[in-house]
């Protein structure tokens, strides 16, 4: 065997080793770990990173481990994408990952039936998929400013999603609007009311279409929607069902748009310099 042949075999062998090392590290499903202690030791060894290049970690976790895992991620100062697929979890407890700003992604395993209130409040999540098994999630994603969409698996009997927004299964009630949602938002026909501060601080929304099925809109629906320039009302909402009124006291649903709409009825209204005009 000549020197060129030997050199060629060595190069091929080295290439295979490098490829295998890359695949068994943070590629694919990420590093597989078994405890919060292992997670801490692993993250401590990793270099600083960015939200768009999170460290991928796969774990088999039970209910008792979740808060310890969250605490490790919160204190590590590294952006993490956590894969809990196949874990024997039954719930994500209340406030479990609250203010865990470096949690950039999570895969919630099937088998989880409940996601507690504020479980992911204030995290760095950009999108989330709710498994078919979940029967309860109460304000779990409040104040997640980077969250652009919520998706529900089709087999879920309690929740549904459309356009990135979380609804009850019948789509008659809005459960949660992700703060990072952008562009045009069309509320599906069948929704009957819009709750208090429903679109608060959704500063990337440019338009909202409200179907004729909506007959009640609570107060302060759009504060902080700085990019909103168009609202379309497809139906009629009574004066006493638009914001809150009790004679001398008034709390607006859409600010100065309320009076304009009540005077001119259904249609599309556009905003320029905070003045609304019917098109």
N, C-alpha and C positions, 0 to 999 in steps of 0.2 A: 504494500500500500504506500503510495507516494505522499509527500508532504502536503500537496494541494488537497488530496482526498481527505486526509486526516483533519486539515484545517476546516474543510467544508462541513465535516461531521460535527466538529466542535461548535461551529457557528450555529448549526441547526439545533444542537442540544441546548445551547445557551438560550436561543430564542424560545424553545419550548418551556424552559425553566422560568424565564421572565413572564411569559404569557400565563403560565399556571399561577405564579405568585400574584399577578394582577387580578386574576379571576377569583382567587381565594381570599383576597383582602376586602376592599370596600366596593368591589364591583358586584353586580347582580343583587343578591339578597343582603349583602353586607356581612360584617363580622358577626358571628354567632356567639352569644354570651348567655350565661345562666343565672347571674345574680347582679344586684346593684353594686356590690363590691367589685366584681369583674368589670362592670361598666365603667366605674370610676377609674380603675387602674388603666383601662384601655383608652378612655378619653384623655386622661392626663398625659399620655404619651403622644397624642396627636397634635399636629401643628394647628395654629389658628386658621380659621376658614371663613367662608362667606355664606350667606343664606342660600345662594343658588348652587352651592357645592357642599351640601351637608354631609356629615359622616354617617354612613349607612350602618345601622345596627339591627340585627335580628335577635329577638329574645323570646324565650318561652316563660311567660310570667303568670303568676296566679294573683288573685285579688289582693293578698297581703303585701305583694311586692311593689304595687303600682306607685304609691306615694314615695317610697324610697328611690325608685327609678327616676321619678320626676325631680326629686331633690338633687340627685346627682347631676342630671342634665342642667338644671337651673344654676348650679354652682360651678359647672365645668367651664362655662364661657365658650363652648364650642357648639356650632349648629349641627343638629342631629335629626336624621330621619329614622324613626323608630318603627320597626316591623314586628308586630305582635301576632302575626298569622299563626294559627294552630295553638295558641296559648289557651289554657283552661280558664280563661276569665269569664265571669258572669256579669260584672259591672265595672264601670269607670266611676269611682266615687266622687262625690261633690268636692269641687275645688282641687281635684287631684293634680292637675298641671297648671293651675292658675298662675299667671304671670311668668310662665316658663317661656320667655321670649325667644330662646334659641331652639325651641322645638319647631323645626321647619316642616315636618311631615310625620304622619302616623298612619299605620294600617291597623284598623280595629278588627279583631277576629270575630268571625261568626260564632255565636254562643253568648256574646255580650247582649244582655237584655235591657240594661239601663245605663244611661250616661247622665251623671248627676249634674245639678245646677252649677254653673260656672266651672265645670270640669276643665275646660280649655280656655277660659277667659284670659285675654291678654297674651295669648301665645303668638308665635310667629307662623302659625299654620297658614298656608296659601289656598289649600283645598282640602276637602274631607269627604269621605264616602261612609254613609251610615249603613251598617249591615242590615240584612232582612230580619235578624233576630231582635233588634232593638225595639222595645215597646215604650220607652220613656227617655226623653231628653229635654231637660228644662233649662233654657238659656245657657246651654253648655258652651256656646261659642261667642258669648257676649264680649264686645270690645276687642275682637280679633281683627285689628285694622288691616292686616295683610290678606285676610280670607276673601277670596274672590268667588268661590262657589261651594255649595253644599249639594252633594248627590246622594240619593237614597236608592239602595238596591231594590229592584222591581218587586221582589217577593215580600217586602215589608208591608204589614197589614195596618200599621198605625200612621206612617208618614209617607210623603211623596215629595218630589222636587221637580221644579220646572224653571228653566232659565237661571239655575244656580241658587234659587230661593227655596227654603224649607217650608212645606205646608203640611197640614193634616192630610190624611189619606184621601178624603173626599175633595180636597182643594177648596174648602169653603173658608179656611182660616190660615192666615200667615203665621207661621211659627217663628221664623227668624230670617232676616235679610242680612247676608254677609256684608260687612262694612266695606270690603274692597271691591264689591261688584261695580261694574262700569258699563257705560253706554246706555242703550235704550232698554227700559224695563217695562214689560207688559204683564200686568196682573191677570191671571186667567179668569175667564168668565165662570162664575160660581162662587167666588170669594164675596162674602157679604159685608165685611167690615175691614177697616184698616186701623190698627191699634196705635196707641200713643207712642210717639217718637219712633215709628216703625222704620223710617229711612234716615234717622238722625246720623249725621256725619258720614253719609255715603257720598263722599265728595267727588266721585268719578262718574256718577250717574248724570246723563245728559237729558233724558226724557223719561216720563212715566205715563203709561196709559192705564186708566182706571175703567174697568168694565161697568156696564149698566147694572150688574148684579150687586155692586157695592151700594149700600143704602146708608152707611154710617161711617164717618171718619173722625177719629179722636183728635185730640189737641197735638200741636207741635210735631207734625208728621215729617217735615223736611228741614229742620234746623241743621246747618252745616253742610247742606247739599250745594256747595259753591259752584258746581258745574252745571246744575240743573237749569235748562233754558226753555223746556217745553213740558206742559202737562195737558193731557187729553182726558176729558170727562166724557164717557160714552152714555151716561145716564144722568138722572136728576137726583140730587141729594137735598133733602129738606133742610131748611135753615137750622133747626134745632138738632140736626144730626151731623152738622159740619162744625167741628170744634166743640167747645163747651160754652153755653150761654145761660145766664140767669138774670136777665134784665140789664143792670148797669155793669155787670162783670162779664168779661169776654176773654177767652183763650183761643187763639187761632189754630186752625189746622195747617193752612198754607200761607199764613201771613196776609199780605195785601191782596193775594189772589182770591181769598174768601169772598170779599164784597163783589169783586169783578164777576166771579162765577155765579153768585147768587142773583146778580142783576141780569146777566146775559145768557145763563143756561149752558147746556152741553156744548162741547166743541173743544178745539185745541187752542191753548193759550201759550204765548211765548213771552219770555222775559228778556228785557234789555234795560240795563242800568236800574235794575230792581223795579221796573214798571212792566206790568203784565198787559198784553194786548191780545184780544181774540182774533184768530185768523179766519 
